[in-house]
């Protein structure tokens, strides 16, 4: 009898866990669809320092500021991500030269490589918005050995230098929809659950495609 009771308890627990997993996957699938749409409308920024020394990290931030000031001006002229992507392709040599000049002005002779390529990003919180983990098209600025801590943000829409109150306006001007902006700006426990479900679903999807 005791064995049957234990079995019954385990069955109930297994059912509860499966139900929770199913609910999480459903929430994650719905949110993942929105996330995929979000990723198709954004270009992220990824600046990687030569090393973790104080000097290299400070140089990384100076390069970041130069790149952001440039993309803040140029990206606002792009009507959508395709236009922004095309513009950035033509600007890659300009951005690379700008980054090198910033280093040289500070007595650093490290090389710089600038790429525009798909890149995996972790969940990140910024001023007024958050972005789920996943693969995004990214403008990558690799300094020297690119072995130091990195810095992540967004170049299109140009949100990194946008005040929190202006995120909606900037996003809509660049073709984003209210549902996508809502996903970025959700807060609290519901946001945490939804983004965690997105991460689990993304991991499952990647595992299935191995």
N, C-alpha and C positions, 0 to 999 in steps of 0.2 A: 504493500500500500504506500509506504514511504517513498519507494522508488518511483511509483507512478506519480505521486505528488511532485517529486523533484523534476520528473520528465515534463509534467504539465507546466511547471514554473518555467523551465527552460524553453518550452514551446511558446509560451506567452511572451517571454523575453525576446525570443528570436523574431516573433511576429511584430512586436513593437519596434525592434531595431530595423526590420525590413520596411515597415511602414514609414519610419522616420527617414530611411535612406531613399525610399521612393519619393517622398515629399520633397526631400532636398534635391533630388535629381530633376524633378519637375520644375521646381523654382529655378534651379540652376540652368536648365535648358531654356526656359523663357528669358532669363537674364542674359544667358550666353548669346541668344539671338540679337538682343539689343547691343551687347558688347561687340559682336562681330560688326554690326552696323557702325558702331562708334569707332572701331579700329579702322574702318574703311574711309573715315572722314578726317583722320588725324595723322600728323607727322610728329613724332617725338624727337627730343634732343637728348643725346647721350655724349657727355664729355668725360673722357677718362684721363686721369693724371699719369705722369710718368712713373711716380712711386708715391708712397705714403709719407714722404718727408714733409715737414712743414713748408719748405720752400716750394716743392712741386705741387702741393695742395693749394697754396696761395696762387701759383701761376695758373693752375687749372681754373680757379675762380675768375682770374683776370681775363683769360681766354673766353670763358663762358659769358662774361659781361659784354665783351666785344661782339661775340656771335649773336647774342640775344638782341643787342641794340641794332645790329644789321638786319636780322630776320624780322624784328618787330616792325621795321619800316617797310621792308620789301614784301612780306607775306600778306599784309592787309590789302594789297592790290589783287590778290588771287581770289577768284570767285568760288573755287572749290579745291578739293585736294589734288585733283589731276593737274590743275593749273599751278598749284603750289609745288607739286612734285617736279613738273617741267621746269619751273623757275629755279628751283634749288639745284637741279642738274646743271644748269648753266652757271650757277653761282658757286659750284664746288671749288673751282680754282681760286675764286675771289676770297672765299671763306678760309681756305687753306693758307693763302698768302697773308690774310689778316691775322690769323692765329700765329703764324710764324713771326710776323712783325711784332706782335705783342710779346712773344717770348724774347726776341732779340733786344727789344727795348729794355727788358729786365735782365739782360746779361745771360740769357739761356739759349743754348744752341741745339736743343732737342729738335728732332724732326716732328712733323705733324702730318697726319694722314686724315683726310676727310672723305667719308663715304655716305651714300644714301642707300640703305639696305634694310630688309626685315630683321628685327631684333626682339628678343624676349625681354619683357619688362616685368618687374615685380609690382605688386599692389603699392601705389604711392599716393600720399595725401599732399595737397598743395594749398595755396591760399584761396579758399572758397570752393574747391572741388577736389574730387578723388578719382583716380583711374584704376580700374581693375587690372590684375595681372594678365599677361597674354602677349601675343606677337603683334608688334606695330611696325609700320614703316618708320625708320629713324634716320635723322641726320646725326652721324657719329663723328666725333672729333677725337682722334687718338693721338695723345702726346707722348713722344719718345717710346719707351717700352710698353706704355699703356698697362702698367702693372699696379697702379694705385687705385684708390677709391674713386668711384665715378659719381657723376651728377646727372640726374634725370629730370626732364621736364617736357614741354611741348613747344614746337615752333609753329605748327598750324593746327587749329586756329592759334593765333599768337596770344596765348593765355598766361605765359610765365610772368609777364610784366603787367598783366591786367589786374586791376583792383578786384577784390572778391565781388563787389557789387556790380561789376560790369561783365562778369563771366557770361551771363545769359545773353546780353546784347552782342558781345563779340562772337559767341558761338552761333547765334542765329544769323548774323551777318555773313558767316562762313558756311552756311548751308546745313547747320545742325538742327535737329528737331527737338521739340520740347521733351519727348520721352528719353532721348539720349542725354540731354542736359540734366534731366531728373535723375537718371542713373548716376551721373557724375556728382550730383550735389546732395544725394540722400545722406542722412546722418542717423546716428543712434543704433539701437539693437537690430532693427529690421535691416538696415544697411549692412551691418556686420554679417548677419546670417545670409543675406542674398549674395554678397561678394564671396563669402566662404563657399557657398554652394557653386558659384561660378568657377572658383578655383578647383573644387573637386571634380566638376564636370569637365573642365579643361584638361585636368590630369588624366581622367578616364579616356577622353577623346584622343589624347596623345598616345596613351598606352595601347589603345585599339589600333592605332595607325602604325605601330612599330612593326 
